[in-house]
Structure formats: structure tokens, C-alpha cells
């Protein structure tokens, strides 16, 4: 199975940027469809973005479309989430997730993913 470790979180002012990374080990990242989710205090885990195995298809939640960009480097076994124009409401724990199989439109559901990282905290101050 694959192990996932997120990094790159931290404290940033509103309007700033962060780049999260999700490093995979144990199995080749190219075997997995990847997604990013977040969970704010007291809220459900929300879908943010997903990317297919080769990286030529990406999918975004409306809340982050145009501000966040997901990408992957299979040679480096790493998936990224570039986050721009951050807002206080983006404050949350951010998780990456991996799925061996994925059907159309199922990428928005956390239950579609088989493996999860431990999360990284992002805090956006106003």
C-alpha cells in the first residue's frame, strides 16, 4: 500500500499563497488517482481538487476554482496543491488522498479514496 505525507502548511495572511506537497512512498504514485480535501473546525471534510493518474485531467470544487491548482510529478512521487489568494475561510487541515480506481464524478467523495495522509494545518489570518 501507499503512504502519504503532506507538507507545506503554515500561517499566511489573507491574499497570500502556499504550496502544499503530498509525498507518496511504498508504491509508485502513478498507480493512484489523487485528491485534496480539507476539514475546517466543526465541519465535514470537503473536496477541493483531484487529478488523474497521468496528470492531464484535473477537477476542482467551485469554492477554489481559479485560486487553487493541483498538479503531480510522478517521477518525484509527489502531488502539489498551489493555493493563491487565500482567505480566512480557507483555514483548515488539508489532506491528500489516493485511489486505485475512480469512476466519473466520484472524486468529490471522500469514500472514493483508499489512502489518506495525516494532514497539514493551513491558517489564513485576516
N, C-alpha and C positions, 0 to 999 in steps of 0.2 A: 504494500500500500504506500501511498504518498504521504509525506509530512509537509505541512505548510507553515511558514513563519513570516508574519507581517513585520514591517518596519517602516520608519519614516513619519510616524505620527508625532504630534507635539502641540505646542501652543503657538497660535498665529493670530494676528489682528485681522479684523474684517477687511475684505478686499485682497488679502494676501493669498499665497499659493503654498501648496505642499505636494510632494510626490511620494505616494506610498509604494512600497515594493512588497511582493509576496514571493519568497524563495521556496522552491519545491525541492525535496530530497526523497530518496528512496525509489522513485520511479521517474521516468522521463516526463517532463511537463507536457510534451507534445501529445501524450496519451489522454489528456484531460481538457474538457471544456471548462472554462474558468469564469468565475463571477466575483463581484464585490458587493457586499451588503454592509449595512450599518445598523446599530441599535442605539438609540438615544435613551436617556434615563426615563423609565416608566413607559416606554413604547415598544412596539413589536420590531422585529428585525426586518428592515426594509431593503428591497433590491435597489441597486444603484446602476450596475453595468455588467455586461458579460461579453465574452469574446470566444469565438470558436477555436477549434484545435489549431488551425493554421494561422489564425490571426487576421483573416481577410474579411471577417464579418464581426461587427460589433453592435451592441444593443444597449440602450440607455433608458433609465427612468426619466419621465418628463421633468422631474424636480432637479435633475442635474444635467440635462441635455444642453450642450453648448458651454458648460462650465467644466465638466469632468471629461477626461479622455482615458479609456482603457487601452492598454497595449500589452504585447507579450514578446519575449525574446526566448524562444525555445532553446537556443544554443546555450543561454545562461540559466535556463530553468527558472525564469523569473517573469512574473506578471506585474504590471505597473498600473497605478491609478494617479494620473495627474489631475490635481484639483486646483482650479483657479477661481478667482472672485468669491472666495469663501465668505460665508455668512455665519452669524452666531447660531442659526438653526442647523448648521452642518455639524455642530458639536455632537459627538457620538463615539462609540467604539466601532472601528471599521474592521471587517472580516473579509478574508478571501476564502473562496470555496472551489472545490474541484469536483467534476462529474465525469465518469467514464462515458456515459451515454446521455444524450439530450434530445428531446423532441421539441418541435417548433412551439415557441412561446412558453415553454415550461421553465425557461431560465429565470423567470421572475420569482419562482417559488423556491424557498429555502429547502424544502423537502426533496427537490430535484438533485441536490448535491450530496455527494458521498463523504467528502472530507472537508474539514474546516481548520483554519488557523486559530490561534489563541486570541487574536485581535490586537489592535493598536489604537490608543486613545488619540483623538483629534479634538482640540478645544479651540474655538474661534471666539476671540474677545471682541466686544463692540467698542 
